Amino acid sequence: RAAEAYEKALATKPGNPNVLTDLAVSYRNLGRFDESIAMFEKAANAGLPLAMRNLAERHRAGKVVPKDLALAREWYRKGAEAGDPVSMTTYGIMLERGEGGAEDLRGARTWYRKAADAGNRLAMFGLGRLLANGDGGAQDFKEARSFYLKAAIAGHSGGMSNYALALANGDGGATDAKEARV
């Protein structure tokens, strides 16, 4: 029934990327995968970041479409450039790992920072790790510690662990064994 409602909505608002995405999700839930992908592609090509991320996720995992890491990376890049923090983070991960293309640690730092600034806790942790290791730029324990703390406050368990280690070891600031144990 939802698919029918979205089809009617699309008839009154042809090309509306939000309606296209809702219809794509309805088709996916009904097992109409080819139609779902077609609607996601239309919405993505109309500029909707959520649709871009959906396509990227499908291509990265090989769900419904053949696995294609290069295409997934491209869709994540487009979603990142359109302002989607999850796409920014995942694009950063793919750059860091060299998934779907060449490794680019400097680029990973850039996208992690943008996503971290938008509040993504996984990006905060990833950026902290790259800063601590000196991957993609200068090593900076103080800034790494700051991003680990932000990730920890946001609830990222790795951020919590790494912040505690930074406190215990004095990486990027004073040693604080008492606070490290909390």
Secondary structure, 3 states (H helix, E strand, C coil): CHHHHHHHHHHHCCCCHHHHHHHHHHHHHCCCHHHHHHHHHHHHHCCCHHHHHHHHHHHHHCCCCCCCHHHHHHHHHHHHHCCCHHHHHHHHHHHHHCCCCCCCHHHHHHHHHHHHHCCCHHHHHHHHHHHHHCCCCCCCHHHHHHHHHHHHHCCCHHHHHHHHHHHHHCCCCCCCHHHHHC
